[in-house]
């Protein structure tokens, strides 16, 4: 299989109350094409920071990062932007749609950024919205959409350029059960398309849909679990509760 | 501690906590109060020197002047009748001293560059009970030939006692130089004036000088009743409508007011400029106060939570901004006292050293009223808006999400506009109030530049134009005055542009703050920092478009009100207007670029995590 993400010794430090804190502390990670990886851990353990490092929204203080075979930890801001638009799709808990753009315009935005024609970008955006069941809301502004609809639009936007990897940060955190199930089904389709998926979540049901579960604590990956259909969700929840309790 | 004391303490702390914004507001207000302060100190600064000469020369309280065009001698019988009326007026109740009537002869005097119209006032040897001209050099008229020059004429001719001047083509010795308040100072006051003895007058008549009227001057027992006295004798001015003879009664206050037209015009221009600047300052204050309110929403929430009423919170805000207004008033008045004397010293009409009028409560109150009005108008809306918001809503303060997709952006996209431009257009109308505020400031600046350009072209023409016959020196003096006005208008245009720049900077900084999340999202999906900078600049360019579209016609309209009189009519060249229209967005884009660039350098993750 093709290795999509390869991280070696990633470190990210913050200043907190005058002393440095290692939000991500020497993380090694490999993710193959078509693989889904979920990341769990207590609040503040560095999950989101790791995701931001992998997508170039933050820069590592140390370590190496390869995406799609290319070393990217030394890219400039502009180089990262250009790389990200083709190879990385982000899905955020707070959706982060552009308020002034309609649903379809939000989805086609990354396609326009990579230089697709307006016609091609629109066609692809409409296709995705149809697949996600929100084509009827294509002309609506985000403010007029429900939370579930916004997240589907955000997922469509993340997929529009068929990126190597989709990075999702608590993608179902603001959604009800039904919308959560819809999003999970979508992620399942994604893997079938050969794209890698890395999901940061507190929700064990979401985590259990991945191929692999990473557990983080104090900025480091402390456990890796290969998941299959027999892995009990309740067990995962218990593990998470233990971690929360230790904090 | 009682509430007003607490309000004052809170206001003082707020000022100290955000000194930059307070200083910016103080600066913009001081620009307005400073210009008004200069105008205030300038206006009337020639009065005291005039009064000094008026007292020293036993100046008149009421003058009865009869004028008829020299080339239209008019009805001799009517002039004789008017002399009889003048004689009767000398016996009117309240008259305590009489000067004249003194005959005026019309002719011409030679000076560098040509000739000037001349009035020779025929005087006996004196002394006179009214208007004894103050001899500043040489001697008063006496036996024998010779003339006494009015001091402004002497200064223009660079002539003094012992020199000769050429009147009606013949040389006449200068006996002396004198000051009077009966006439304004040459060359801004025309025609030039000399005093001659009856003997010299006879010689001048022989050289072709003709009679153009006479003046009778009266002193009254009560100088303050001069206006009533003149009003009571208006019947003296009655002449047949067909007559070219013009008789008129004038009080000493009227003649003083007309004696220093250049300073009055300059002060009037500065008042108008101050008004323009004050209007723009309201816009700046409104934007700044809105920004301060947004930054202090937590404090407002806390105060409300502990039981402080909205009215009391408003009091804190008012105390804070009124303190800035008070500072701006003091600074503006101080600047006025400092700058007005050197400006007034450039006047050619002041009789001696100009002296700014005393700073009365009324004058200070006018400047203070402007500052307070600006602050109140600028503070009221954003302050009330901030106070009325629920605390929770205020904490999420940001631009309201748009209700409809932008059609303009849609059209631009279909027309092939680059993506950053389309994204900028999408968010252009999110803060329409700020956009219009910005546009107003820029439009006023643009209008002033148009006026300044027109004035420059007109004055260039004026300088090229040969002087009219008989106006060799006075045309040049008028040109000097217009030069000063041009400086004021250019200065005002500059100040307006400074204010518009401050406005644009503030609005751009706030726009960058508003756009921070959207920009971060754009970068997260692959937009480069450069593209986000362009999008933010485009979102603000609407103000420029409005400013150019409104400012250029406004400027041309203002110019059409100004031209006429001595100013040659000109059209501002289309090239200049096109260059101006192109320069405004370029400069504005440069201003917006700075906060946009700073924003684009901020890391994305914290901006996205904020929500």
Interface residues (C-beta under 8 A of the other chain):
Chain A: X48 X49 X52 X55 X57 X58 X77 X78 X81 X82 X84 X85 X86 X90 X92 X94 X96 X97 X98 X99 X100 X101 X102 X105 X109 X110 X112 X113 X114 X118 X139 X141 X142 X143 X157
Chain B: X401 X402 X403 X404 X405 X406 X409 X413 X414 X419 X423 X426 X427 X430 X517 X518 X520 X521 X522 X523 X524 X525 X526 X527 X528 X529 X530 X531 X601 X603 X604 X605 X608 X609 X611
